[in-house]
Amino acid sequence: MTVYGLWYFKAKGGFPEEFPNAGTPSTLKNVGFDYAVALYSKAEDTGSGDLLYGGVPYSGITYEDGYNDALKFAGWIDSKLRGIDYLVFIPVLADDYSLDFGSRTTQYLKGWVDGIYSNTSSYQKGFYWYLEFPWQVAKNIVYEETINEISDYIRHRGQQFIWIPYVHDGNNPEGTDIKSITTYFTYVFLQSNYYQGKTSDLDKWYNEVLLYLRNEYNLNNLYMELECDGEVNSPDPTTAEYYRERACEYVNYANNFSYKAYYYNVNIENVQTMKNYCGGYI
């Protein structure tokens, strides 16, 4: 079993800051993670819609711009995660606040990859395509050729390339890009968002979305993400029990596979709580 944990931080426009309880390399490994996936929080202010913790600069369209923007994060991420193998996000969107402006240029993205790869330690093992939207090619936000080219660029360096799109039980999986672009990634982990209530029936989702896509399109690198957050540690016992039970349901399905990814918000204690509560959680 190989396990990935999503390790969030605050981008702060290129001046990154740590969430104090997101986890150190030793605590991440102690709960059972083999890899950390470093990515910045896109939590929004409920009033303004602005990102609470800022985004990633898009200084220009060139290779050099991508390389230099990556330098704002490479050393900092490595200093926080050196000690556990980790992957680093790729900032796909030109504008963090909107899909309307499309993606950053291919040359920029190659510069970003090299800026991270050339300025981190051997613990850095790959990259995460940070655009969860499962219709990104169909809606002309990203060209499939760009994903293919970036995939080759990363994998020729012997590095991993992963993606974690969402698909809910109300979505038609046939209409997403998952069937056509999963092949460009080392692993893809689907988020059902069952924990958050966006999927109502996890068993139905597992059979009609995840297994359907795996079997219909021979996507043997397609797996699932498990989800929890601070509600599992709610001071209200009824709330905590409800969310712990909901988070535990994922185990019935995810443990059928040899690869898993975990969303735990920004507090590693959420994972520890679920490990104590739910047998086989990791």
N, C-alpha and C positions, 0 to 999 in steps of 0.2 A: 504494500500500500504506500502510495506517495501522496503527500498532503501539502497543499498550498494555503497560506493564510494571508488575507489582504490587510496590509499594514498601512494605515492612512496617516498622512501628515498635513500640515497647513502650508500651502504653496507660497502665500504672501507675496505674489508678484515677483518671485525670484529670490526672496529672502526667507527660506523655509524654516518652519518651526515644528517641533515635535508635539504630539499629544502625549501628556505625561504618563498615561497608562496603556499606551498602544502595545507595549511589549519590547523588551530588550532581546538581543539574540538568544540569551540563555533562557528567558521565560518563554519565548516563542518555541524553542526546541523542547523545553520541558513539558509543554502542553501537547506536543506531538507533531508540530509542523516541521516538514523537511525543507520548505522554501517559504520565504516571505516575498510578497508582491508589493513593492513600494508604489503608492499612488496617492495623489492629493485629494483631499475631501472636496466634493462639489456640493456640500450642504448649502442650501439657500436661505437667505433671510425671508421669512414668511411675508413680510410687509413689502419690501422693495424688490424681491426676487434676485438681488445681488448675491454673489458667492460670499459666504460668511468669512472665508479664510483666503480669499483672493485666488487668482488663477496663475497660469504660466505665461510669461511674455511670448509674443510672436514678433520678434524684432525685425523680421524681413523674410524674403522668400528664398534666400540663397543657402547653399550648403554651410557657408561660414556662419550665417545667422543661426542655423540649427545647432551647429557645434558650440557656438558661444553661449546660446541659451541653455544648453545641456550642462555647461560648466557651472552654472549657478546652482545646480542640484547634485552633480556627480559626487564631488568630494563630501558634501554634507550627508547624502544618503549612505555612502560607503562608511563614513565614520559612525553612523548609527546602527548599521546592519552587518558590519564586518564581524563574522563569527557565526553567521548562518547563511547558507546559499540564498541568493535573492534575485528577483527580476525587477526591472524598472519600467515604469509607464512610458508610453509614447503619447505626447499631446497631439491628438489627431486633428481636433477642430481648430479652425482659424480663429474662432471666437468662442470662448468658454461659455458664453451666455446664450448661444443660439446655434441651431443647425443651419440657419439660412445662408451663412457665409462659406459653407463648404469646409474642405479640409486644408491643412497646410500643404505646401508643395512637396513633391517627392524629393527634391534636392534638400529641402529643409529637413525632412524626416531622416534622410540618410546622414545629414550632419548631426542631428540629434543622436542617432544610434552611435556614431563614432565618438561624439563628445562624451557619452556615457561609457562606452566600451573601452576607450583609451585612457580614461581618467578614474577608473575604479579598480579595486583589487580583484583577485581571482574568485572571490565570493560572488561576484556579479555573473549570473548565468544566463540571462536572457532579458526579454522585453514583453510588456503587456500592451496590447492594442487598446488604448483607453477611449473606446467609443462603444457603449453598450447597445446602442440603437441597432436593432436587427434588420432594418431596411435601408442601411446606409448606401448600398450600391443601387438598389431599386429606386431610391429617392434622389439619386445623383449627388449625394453628399461626398462620396468617395468613389473613385474609379476602381473597378476590380483590378485593373492593371497595376494600380499603385500598391494595393495590398500584396499582390503577387511579387512585385519588384522589391518591396520592403522585406517580404518574407525571405526571398532568396538572399538579400543583402545580410540579413540576420543569421540565417541558417548556414550560410557558407562560412560563417565565423564559428560554427559549432555551438551556437547559442539557441536557446528555446524561444518560441514565439507563441504566446497564448492570448486567448480572447474570452471574455465572459459576458455574452449578450443576455438580455432578458427575453423571455417568451412566456406569456401567461396562458392559462387554459382557455381564455376567450379569443386568443389570437389564432389565426390559421398558419400553422408552421410552414405550409407550402408557399405562403406569400412572403416569407422572410428570405434573407440572403444566406441563412445558415446552411442550406443544402448545397449551395454553390461555392462558398468561400471557406468553409471549414477546412478544406484540403490544404489551405495555405498556412495553417497553424499547426504547431506541435500538438497542442491540446486546446479544446474548447470546453468550457464549463457553462452550462445553461443555468440561468437564475429563473426559478419559478415565481419568486416573491410570494410564495405561499405564507411564509411567516408574517409578512406585512398585510396579507389579506387580498392581494391582487390576483392570486389563483385560489379558487375555492375548494378544489378537490385535487389533492396531491397525487392520489393513485391514478386518477384520470389523466392528469398532466404527464405523469411518468410513462404511461402506456401510449397515450395519443399524441404526445409531443416528443419526449426524449427518445423512447424506444422506436416510435414511428420513424423519426429522422435517422436514427442509427441504422435501422434495418432496411428502410426503403432506399437509402442513398449510400449504404455501406460506409457510414461515418464512424469508424472504429476508434477515432480519437475524440469522440463526443461524450462528455461526462456531465455531472451536475454539481452545482454549488449548494452548500448548506448555509443557512442564515440564522443569525440571532443578533440581539442587541441588548441594551441595558434593561429592557423590560423583564428579562429573566431574573434580574436582581431587584425588581420593584419592591419597595417597602410594603406594598399591599399584597398579602399572601395570595389572594384570588387572582390578581393580575399576574403575579410571578408564576403561579401554577399553570395558568392558561398558556402563557408564552413558552414556558419550558416544555409543556406537552406538544405544542405546535412545532417547536424547534426539534424535538426528539423524533417526530414523525419522519423526518428526512432520512434518518438512519436506516429505516426499513428498505430504502431504495438505493441510497448512495453507496452502501456497503456491498452492493452487487458488483461494484467496479473497483479497479485497482488504482484509480486516481480520483482525488477529491479536492475541492477548493472551499474555503470557509470565509464568509463575511461575518464579522463580529463587532461591527461598528468601530469604536476607538478605545475599547477597554478589554484587555486580554482576560480580565477576571470573568467576563461573560462566557468565554470558552471553558474556563476552569469550572464554573458553576454547572455548565451543561455536561462536562465530563463526570462530575460528581453525581449528577441527577440521572443521566441517561447512559445505560450500558452500551459500550461500543461506539460512543459518539465520535471518537477519533481512532 
